[in-house]
Amino acid sequence: MIKYLGSKRLLVERIVTLCQTLHPNAGTVLDLFSGTSRVGHALKMAGFGVYANDHNSYAHTLAMCYIQAHAPRLRDDAQRIIDELNTL
């Protein structure tokens, strides 16, 4: 991950724990200042749906990589393709 001024990397564990305390059954969260997507990625791995936003355009690329890449839709599509190929 990229290190930069304003990184929440030291707070990630606390933020995830707080979100789990407030919403034990997961849910959806909004990361308004996503930056390197550390928080969004950790929340996604904890079972939360994540919307990420940031002013910097590089943050969009990181969010696509670390947050959207784990979308269930992608897994479902991949499994469908694998199943189809296995029948050949």
Buried (B, 14 or more C-beta within 10 A) or exposed (E): EEEEEEBBBEEBEEBBEEBBEEEEEEEEBEBEEBBBBBBBBBBBEBEBBBEBEBEEEEBBEBBEEBBBEEEEEEEEEEEEEEEEEEEE
